[in-house]
Amino acid sequence: MNRDDILPGKAAKLPQQPSWKVPAALILAMWASILSTDLYTPSLPDLDEVFGTTDRAVKLTMSVNFIGYALGPFLVGPLADHYGRRRVLAIGMALFSLASLACTVAPSIWPLIVARGIQGATGSVSSVLCVVLIRDMFRGPEAVKILSLYGASIGLAPAVGPLLGGVVHVLIGWWANFILLFVLGALASIMVWKVIPEGGGGAPFNFRLAYRRYKRLLKNTVFLRFAVAIGATFAGLFAFITVGPYLFIEKFGVATEDYGLYYGASVIAYILGATCANRFAERISPFGLTKIGATFGVTGALVFLGLNLADALTAMTMLIAMSLFSLGLGMLFAAAPVLMFASVPTALGATAGVLFSIGQSAGAALGAASAAIFHGETILLLAIVMVGYAVFASVLIFAGEEPKTENH
């Protein structure tokens, strides 16, 4: 047995039948984190005028947030092992709440960009530790079901976010959305502290050990293969999310307060994909579900590209293409983590959760950066980029053999 397998990093001491308050707390923490991306997207086209800056600078509030989300988890593993998962999650959400307040009072675009980076870094704690807690409790088909339900639940946040954010923007102002995030972050912090059982803790604050664990996981081809595939798919999705408000609102004339309805439809497709994974988990292997999800992702990206080439892109046809893409992502996110974590020893669960979060966040940051680069050119370039990400993810998934997913 590898020495890292027996070093500290204990699983959370959860009851056999956790109270409904436990998943509710995890979902609330993830809702706050996810909403920090989606809630204010209807305000993006107006922020250049608010701060007297350029569209490219405004888009940095998205990409820097994702960069913070990708870098923050590097501290999560050592901190959670040393202080315990509940404490780290609760404090992380409290800091997230303060960063949201800083966004509200930002006097110019650059302080807002910095605050958004801190908001992403602190919000990333929930994306790491929530997945690890689920990983500790469930295996095999049951894990697919729990992850799909979890994914469907948190998938509602991106659907509600732009719709609610558009209404808040019109009735009050862009800054009010960050006040809402401040409140949600504070509530999540309090609830996590009160209802989540403590797990882990007591290990030395050891970056050298963390480095060895990261290095070992990066040599795990099964883990890396599916983590990168998920990251690439997220890159395609967030390339579109970053540009979506400009396309729907400025190009196709959708009202700011109605943008959430269009975006919400594609999120419903994501939830449908997660629900289908739940429904067929007993009959189709996680690997089979992952391949189906990747196929839908490529199909949606190709339809988006085809609509561009045929000069047939409208708000509705674009919605159809993105719904196919999102449906595939819902299935992929429900099934692929089961394959990843099945290849990881229990003692490395927190570290694996960190890398899983980093993979998603790095993909989102890459996608947002791609959008910032190509949005000033043509929509066709955006479609080509999305196809590239989707095809890359599919090649990773289809090229390798089916991993083992025995319950352990």
HELIX and SHEET records of a PDB file:
HELIX    1   1 ARG A    3  ILE A    6  5                                   4    
HELIX    2   2 LYS A   21  ASP A   38  1                                  18    
HELIX    3   3 THR A   41  SER A   43  5                                   3    
HELIX    4   4 LEU A   44  PHE A   51  1                                   8    
HELIX    5   5 ASP A   55  LEU A   71  1                                  17    
HELIX    6   6 PRO A   73  TYR A   83  1                                  11    
HELIX    7   7 ARG A   85  THR A  104  1                                  20    
HELIX    8   8 ILE A  109  MET A  137  1                                  29    
HELIX    9   9 GLY A  140  LEU A  171  1                                  32    
HELIX   10  10 TRP A  174  VAL A  195  1                                  22    
HELIX   11  11 PHE A  207  LEU A  217  1                                  11    
HELIX   12  12 THR A  221  PRO A  245  1                                  25    
HELIX   13  13 TYR A  246  LYS A  251  3                                   6    
HELIX   14  14 THR A  256  ASP A  258  5                                   3    
HELIX   15  15 TYR A  259  ARG A  279  1                                  21    
HELIX   16  16 PRO A  286  LEU A  309  1                                  24    
HELIX   17  17 ALA A  315  ALA A  342  1                                  28    
HELIX   18  18 THR A  346  LEU A  348  5                                   3    
HELIX   19  19 GLY A  349  PHE A  374  1                                  26    
HELIX   20  20 ILE A  379  ALA A  399  1                                  21    
END                                                                             
